[in-house]
């Protein structure tokens, strides 16, 4: 009796992974080096922990951090503003952050929910040397966006993405929540393709004990972390967005590229986590 361990889906998953490219934001990240046993993300400049959104999956509201620089700027090629909170609540501080990063000859990436962007601000950021902007958006409909963010800002975010692509390398960062926004992410990919977004980075949902109850109101969480589902979703999004680099975070991608289809078909990421605490060295903001 012949036992078949592979199927067509294994070949498909291998092909998907083979064709995925590392998003620009991840270039230079320690996580791309599989020989690094303790990789860290790019250093970050944290402006504030405050946010005009209250996303049900957000880890920022579950811990406390203070403004400052986290990480070693002497041994990196890029710095991110910011990983916690909404930095554009304080645009002047963001401008100073961009100036500081560029004065060191480093790449500067801005992460924002996009609500407070406007054309003048975007042009200022470009003139200061901002290299890319990452805008968070995980739905294709205003009502679903409001469920996730507790804010009625969908149309504003879409409008500001349209402004951003005219001047800056623009990445839309999405959170995939199984059995909740699967189809909307496919629809969103087409919308973003039509707008002219450069890249879409799809993240798996990370569940923390303090937000598990809230997340269970919208999803059963039973399929959280399945790599097969993530890859098939990204593939469908790519079909709807042929002009966009639709991909996953680089540190995950480099690991998947070393796996065959049989493993990809069965592997699950551990997406249940403790609240993240910044363990990198801290420096006060120099301005």
N, C-alpha and C positions, 0 to 999 in steps of 0.2 A: 504494500500500500504506500503510495507516494504522499508525503506530507508537504504541502506548499506553505512556506512561511511568508512569501511575498505575493502581492497582488498588484493590480493596475494602480491602485491608490499610492502604493509605495513609490512606483516610478514617477507618478505625478508630483508627489511631495518633494522628491529629490530634484525634479526639474524646477519647481517653484523656488526652492532654496538656492539652487545654482544661479538663477537669474536675478535674485534679489541683490541690491547694491546698498552699500553703507551710506546712510544719510550724512549730509555735510556736517551736521552738528556733532556727529560721533567721531569724525576724523581727528586723530590725536588723542583720543581717550585711552586710558590705560587698559580698559576692558577689552580692547581689540587684540591685546597681546595675551595669548593663551598660556604663555610661560610665566606671566605675572600672577602669583598666587594670592595677592592681596590688592587687586586693582581698585582705583578710586575714579569717580567721575571727574570732569574738569573742575578746577577750583571755581568757587562761586562768590559773587558779591551779593550779599543779602541786604536789601534796602529796607524792607518792612515785612512784618508777618500779617499785616492787615490786608483784607481783600474785600472787594465789592460783591464778589460771588461767595456762595456758601455751598460748594460742591459736595455731594454726599460721599464721594470717594476720596476726598482730599485728605492727605496726611498732615498738611501744615497746621490745621486747626487742632490737631491731637497732641501737639508738643509745643515747646517754647524755645525760640531762638532769639538771639539779639542781632541787630544790624552789624555787619562787618564783612571781612574777607575770610573765607574758609578754604584752606589749602595752600600749597606752596607755589607761588607765582614764578619762582626761579626755575622750575622744572616742568613747564607745561607749554603748550602752543595756543591754548584757548581758555577763555574765562566766560562763564555764564552769569548773566544778570537776569533772573534770580531763580532759585529753586523753591523758595517759600514766599507766600504772599503775592500781592500784585504791585510790582515796582512802579507802575505808572501812576499810582496814587501820588507819587513824588517825582514828577518828570525832571525837575532840575537836578535831583540827586542821580537820576539815571544818566543824564547828560555828563555829569562829572565822572560817573563810573566809566562811561564809554571813553571819555578823554583820557582817563587814567590807564585803562587797559591798552589803548592804542599807543600811549606814550611809552609803553613797555614793549611795543612791537608784537603784541599778541592778537590773536583773533578774538573778536568780541561778539557773543551771541546773547540776544535778549529773549527772555521767555515771559509771555504776558497772556492775559485772557483776551486782549484785543479791544476791550471796550473803550479805553481812553486814548487810543490812537487817533490821530487826525493827520491830514496831509502836511500841514506845516511841521508838526512834530516828526513825522516820518522823514521829511526832507532834512530837518536839522540832524536827525540821527545819522542819515546817510552822509551828510557833510562832515560829521564828527568821525566817521569811519566805521560805523556799525556794520558788521559783516553779514549778519542774518538775524531774522526775527522768527521766533516760534510762537504761534498763536494757538491756544487751546480751543478745540471745538470737537464735540463728540456726537452730534446729532445733525439731522437734516431738516428738522421741523422745530418751530418756535416752542410748541407746547412740550416737546420732549426735552428740549434744552432747559426749559424752566424747571422741569422735574429734577434734572441733574444739578443745576446751579442755584436753584431758588432765586433766579433773577430773570426778568423779562428783557433780555439783551441780545437775542439771536440775530435780529435784523441789523443791529448796530455792529456786531462782530463780523457778519458777512460783508457789510459795507466797508469796514476797515480793512478786511482782507483784500478787497478789491483795490483799495488805495495802496496798500502795502506792496502788492506785486508790481506796481508801476515803478518802484524805486529800490526795493530791497529783495534779496534772496529770501523767499517766504516759505516757511515750513508750517504746515498745520499738524498739530500734535493731538491725536485722538486716543481715547480710552475705550477699549473693546470690552463690553459687558455682555457675556453670552446670554442669549434668550431675551435680550432687551433692545440693543441697538444694532444688531447684526445687519438688518436690511437698510437701516438708516445710514450706516457707514458706507454701504454700497452706493446709495443715492447721493450721499455727501461727496463721494469721490468724483462723480460726474459733475456735480456743481462746481467743485474746486478745479477740475480740469478745464471747465468752460471759463472760469475766472482767470486761470493762468498761474495757479500756484506751482511752485517749483517741486516741492516734496510733501509727502504725507507720511508721518511716522506713527505707526499703530502700536500702542502699548497694551499689554495685558492688564486687566484690573488686578490691583493688589488690595487684598482685604485685611484690615486691621481689626482687632477685637472690638475697638471702640466705635467702629463704623459698620460692623457686620450686620447689626440689627436693622439699621437704616437701609443698607444695600439689599437685604432680603425682602424688603417691601417691593422692590422692582425686579428682582431676579432670584431664582432658586439657588444660584451659585454652584449648582451641581457640575457644571462643565467648565468651571474656572480652571485655567491653566493648560488646557489641552492644546498641544502644539499643532496637531493636525487641523483643528478648527481655526486656529489663528492663521495658519498658512493658506487654507482654502479661502478664508475671508479676504486676506490680502490679495490673493489671486483674482477674486471676483472684483475687488475694488480696482485692481490694475486694468481689468478688462473695460471698466467704465471710465478709466482715467489714463489713456495710453500715452499722454504727454507728460505725465507726472511720475516722479520716482516714488512709488508707493512701497513702503518697506517697514521693517521692524527695527528696534534699537540695535545698534551695532554689536554690543557685547553679547547679546543673545544670538544674533545672526552668525557670528564667527564660530560659536559653538555648534550651531545646527549644521554648518557647512562641513563639519567633520563626521556627521552621522549619516547612515544609510536610511533608505526609505522605510525599512522595517522598524527601525528605532523611532523615526519621526512619526510614524503612524500610531505608536503606542505611548510615547513619552508625555509626561505632564509636568509643567513647571510648578514649583511650590509657590503659590500666590497668596498664601496666608502668612502674614508677617507681623513681627513686632513693630511698634511705631518707630520709624527711622529717626535715629539720632545722629547729628553730624559729628563725626569722630576726627575730622581733620583739624589741623592747627588753626587757631583763630587769631586774626589781626584786626584791630579797630580800623574803621574807614579813615583814610588819610585826608579827608576833606570835611 
